[in-house]
Amino acid sequence: MANDQQSSPCQDVVMTSKRTEPSQEAGTEVECTICMETIAEGTLLPCQCKLDYCHLCWDKALANSFSQCGQARCPSCRTLVRIDFDPEKHCLVFTPETVDMTYAAENALRQSMLQDYMSYLRNLSTEEQQERPSPESFEHFVQTHPSLRLFDNIQNMRHSTINRLRHQAMPALIAALQRYSEFNPSLQGIHNNARETLRNATVNELKTFMEAACISSDDCTEHSDMVERLAEQVNGVTMCSIWAQHKCQPPKCVCGSLFQRVDAIERFRRSPAGERAAALTDDEVRCHLQSTQQIRKSLEHLQRQRETIIICDICEQPVPVMNAVWTCQNRTSTILHATSYDLCDGCFVEHTCSKECATSDKIYRSATW
C-alpha cells in the first residue's frame, strides 16, 4: 500500500538527555561503556562516575534497573537516579534521588517488621503465648508498626515515578499528534469523507481494512459493496485508526520510537502475562480473551498485581480487553515509559483529527471481535 510520503513532525520529537562532552583526551575516540560504539557526546551523569555512555544504553540501563530493582540506578556505581522530562527542551534530566525505593529496601522493611513481630511473640507472657500466632494478629501488628508508612510510601513513590514522567511528557506527545494529520493528508480525507476516500482504495486495500475491522468480505461481489460495508459498519474512530495503521507513516513516540497499532492478541503477547503464555496459539489466546470468566479472573488478578491491564496513557482509561491499541515499539526499554506506553484509538483520533468525531465515537475505542 502506498503511504503518505511527506515527513511527519512526530519524527522531530526525539528524546535526548542533557549532555556534556565525554571525558577524553584530545584526538582520542570515546566508546560507550556498554555497547562499545564510538560516541560524540557523553551523557551528563547525576553521579561521580567517569564512565561514558551513549544515550540509548544509558536510557535502557535505567529502564532495566527500574524493572528489575524497582528504581533507576547508575549501572556502574548504583547511585539512585531521579528522572524528569523537560517538556520545553524535549529531553530527560537526571538528578540524584534521595529516597531508596528499590525492591531490596522494600524487602528489608518487610523482614524488619517480621523480625519485630517474632520478637513481640517471644516477649509475650506465658498465658498470651498459649494463643497461637495468626494472620490476623500479624496484620494487626503490622498496621501499628512505625515502619508501615515508609513501606507504603516506597510502593506509592515507585508508581508515582511512572505517572510523573507520563504527565511531564504528555504535552509533547499531544502536540505531535495534533500535527500528525497535517503531514498525512489522506488521514484527513478518511476523517472528513470516509465513503468517498474509500472509493479510491484498491480491492486489496479494502480487504485489508475489513480484516483489520473484523468484517467479512466473503459476499461482497463488487468494489462498491466493500466500500458500503466499511462505511456502514465501522465507526469513525476505528476507520481513521485503521487507515492510519495501513496508509500513513507511523506516529512517533516522545521516546523516539514508533507507535504501532496492534490487535488484542498481539498486545497480550507483548505483556508480561503474554510472555509467560508464549506457547499458546492465536486461537488459544483469542479463546482466553473472549472468555468472560477468564477475563474477569485475569483482570482481578492483574489489578491486584498492578500490571498488564492496558490503560491509555493519555485519557488514563482502561482499554477494552478485545480492542486494538497503539503501543510504542520501545515497550519497556526506555525509562521514559518503563512499563510500556499505549494509546486508545479514541485518543489517537481525538488528537490527530476533529475532536467532535472522536468524542462521539469514543465509546467504541476500536474494532472488536
N, C-alpha and C positions, 0 to 999 in steps of 0.2 A: 504494500500500500504506500502511496505517496504521502509523505508527511509535509507539514508546513516547513518551508526551508529557512525562514527568517530566524535569526538567532534570538533566543529568549533572554530577557533581562534577568531571569532567575539564575542564569549561569554566572552573573556578577555577584550574587550573594554567596561569597565564599568565606568560610570560617577560617580566620587566621588568629594567631596569638601575638601579643606584644613581644617583640623580639629585640635582641641586641646582637652585636657582632660576636661570633664564636671566639673562644679563646684559642688563638692561633698565632704563630709567628709569621712574619711577612714572607710571602711566597710559598707557603705550605698549604696543602688542601686539608680540610677538616671533614671527618667522616662521622656519620651518626653512630652513636654507641650501640644501637640496636640493629639497624639494617645494614650498616657499614657502607651506605651510599654517601657520596660526596654532597655536602650541603653548603649553600652560600650564606645562610644565616642560621644562627643558633637560637633556640627558644629561650626566652628570659625566664630562668627558673626561680621559684619562690624560696629556694633553699641555698645552701652554701656549696652545692656540688659544682665541680668544674667540668663536668662531662658535657658533651654536645649531643643534642637530639634534634632530628628533623621534626617538623610539626606533626606529621602523621603518626610517627612512632611514639612521640610523647603523648599525643591525644589518645592513642589506642592503649598505651600503658596505663594511663589514668582510668580509662573505661574498664580495663581488665581488673585493675585493683579495686575499683568500686564494686564490680560484680563478685569478685572472689573474697574480698576483705570487708566490704561494706562501706569503704571510704577511699577516696582518691589519695594515693601516696606516691611520692617520688620513687621511681623504680630502682634507684641506686641507694639512697640514704634513708628511704622510708619516711621522710618528712611528710606530715599530713598537709594536704593541699586543699585550699578553698578555690572553687571555680565560679566565676561570674562571666556573663556575656554583656559586652558593651554594645548596646543597640545602635549607637551613633557611628562607631568605627567598625561594626560587624566583626568583632574579634573577641576571643576569650581572654580573660585576665586572671592570672594566677597569683594568689597570696597565701601566706602560711595560715593554716587552720589551727585554732587553739583548743578545740574540743575533740577528744578521741571518741569517735562513734563507730569504730571497727567492730566486726563480729567478735574479735578477741576480747575487746573491752566489755562488750555486752555479756559474753560468756563468763568473764571474770566476775562481773557483778552478780550473775546468776549463781555461780559457785559460792561466792561470798555469802549470799543470802541463805543458800542451802547449808553451809557450814554453821552459820549463826543459828539456824533452825535446829540442827543436830546438837549444838551446844546448849540451846534452850531446853531441849528434851532431857539432856543429861543433868541439868540443874533442877529439874522438877522434883518435888517431894516424892516419897515412896508411894503415897496414895495416888498422886497425879500420874506417876509413871505406869500405874496399872492400866490406865486407859491407853490403848494402842494409838500411835500416830495415824492420822487420817488425812486424805487430801484436803478436807475441809479445814482442819487445824493448820495445815501448812499454808493454805490460801489466806486464812485469817492472819497468820504470822507475817506473810509477805506484804499484805495490804497495810500493815502498820510499820513495816521496815523503813528506816530512813533513806535507804538507797533506792526505793521503788520509784521515786520521782525521777531520779537520774536515769534509771533503767528505761523508763517510758520516754524520757527526753531523747535518749540515744536513737530509739526507733523512729520517733517523730522527726528528728533532725535529718535522718537519712532520707525519709520521704520528702521532707521539705527542700532538700538539695535538688532533687529531680524537679519538683514543682517550681522552684525559684528559677532554674535555668530555662524551663519551658516558657514561663511567663516573660522572662527577660528577652528571649529570642522570638517570641510570638509576633511583635510588631514588624520585625524584619521579614518574617515569613509571609504575613498577610500582605505587606506592601508588594512583595514579589509576586504573589498570586494575583493581586489586583492588576498588575501589569502583564500578566501571562497571556491573556487573550488578545492583547494588542499585538503581540508578536506571533500569535497563532490565529490568524483571521478566520479560518474555517470553523473554529470553535464558536465564534460569534454567529456565524451563519447557521449552525445547527441549533443554537440557542434561540435566535430570532425567528427562524422558519425551518423547523426540523423536516417537514414533509418535502419542501422544495429542495433543501440541501441533500436529502437522501435520494432524490430522483437523479442526482448527478453521480451517485455512487455506483460502482460496478456490482454485478451479481455476487461475485465472490466476497466483496466487501460487505454487502448486505447480509450474506450468510454468516460472516464473522460477527457482525453486530448482533444478529439473532442468537447465535450461540452464546455470546457474552451475556445476553439478556435472558438466557434460558428459555427461548421461544423457539418452537419447532417451525421449520420451513418446508416440511415434507409435502404439504398440499398446496404450496404456492407455485403455480404454474407460470406466472408472469412476473417480470421485474416489478410491475406496479403493485402486484399482490404483496410482495415482500415489503415494499415501501409503506403501504397502508397498514400492514400488520405492525410494523415497528412504530409508526406514528400513533396508532390507536392503543397499543398495549404497553408501551414503555413510557414511563413518566419522564418529564423534562430533565430532572436531576440525573437520572440514570442514563438517559440518552446522551446528555452532554459529557458525562464521565466516560462512557464507552467510546464516544467519538474522540475525546482527548487521549484515551488509552491507545487507540489504534491509528489515529490520523495526525496527532500532534507530537511535537517534541516533548519528552517527559519533563515535568516541572522539577526544579532543583530545590533540595532541602537547604536550610541555612547552614548545615554542616558541610555542604559542598557536594554531597552525593545526590543521587536521583531518586525521586519518588516513583514507585511502580504500583499500578492498580492490580491487586491480586484477589482471587476469589476466596471464599471461606476455607476451602480445603488447603490451598497454598498458605494462607495466613496461619492456619492451625499448625501446619508442618513447620513453620518458622518460629513458632512459640516454643518455650521450654517443654510444655506438655506434648507438643507435636514431635519434638526431637526425641522424647522418650518413647514415642509410638512410631518410630521410623519404619518399622516393619509392616505397618498397616498399608493396605492398598487404598486407592482413591475411593472405591466403593465402600470399604470398611470405614474410612474416615467420614464419608457422607452419611452413612447409617448412624455413626456415632453422633454427628452433629444434628441429624434430624430427629433423633430420639428425645422426646420431651423430658422423659425421666432422667436420661443420661445427662442432658444439658443442665437440668436443674441441679443434679448432684454435683456435676463438674463446676458449675458456676458458684455454688455454695462453698465448695472446697477451695476454689481459686480466690474467692472473696476473703476467706479466712487466711489464705496464704498471701494475699495482696499481690497476685501475679497473674499474668497471661489473659485476664479479661481485657478485651480490646476497647480502649477508651479513646475517643477522638481528642487529640491534643490541642484543638482549638476550642470547640464547644464544651469539651470535658464531659460529654455524654457517652454512655455505653453504645457501641455499635452492635446492632442485632447480629446474633451469632452466625446467621446464614448469609450475611451481606458481604459484598466486596468492600475493599478498603484500600486507600492509598497508603503505602508504607514505605519508609525510607530504606533503601537498599543497604545502607550502612548499618542498619539494625542496632546492635549494642556495641559497635566498635568505635564509638566516639563518646567522650564524656559529656558532650552537649545533650545527648539523649541516651544515657547509659542503659535505659530499659526499653529501647526501641522508640519509634515515632510513627504515629498513624493519623490519618485524616479520613473522616467520613466523606461520602460523596456529596452530602448536603453542604458541608463547609467548603469543599473544593469548588463547587459551582457557585456558592454564595459569594466567594471572593474572586472568582475569575469571570463571572458573568453577572447578570442582573440579580440583585438581591430579591426582587419580587418573585422571580421564578423559583429560586432556591428555597425561599421561605414557604411558598405554597406547597412545594413537593417534599419538604424536608423530612416529613414523617416516613417517607418510603426509604430514604437514605440511599438505597441501591437495589439492584436486581436480587431476587431470592429464588431458591428452587421451588 
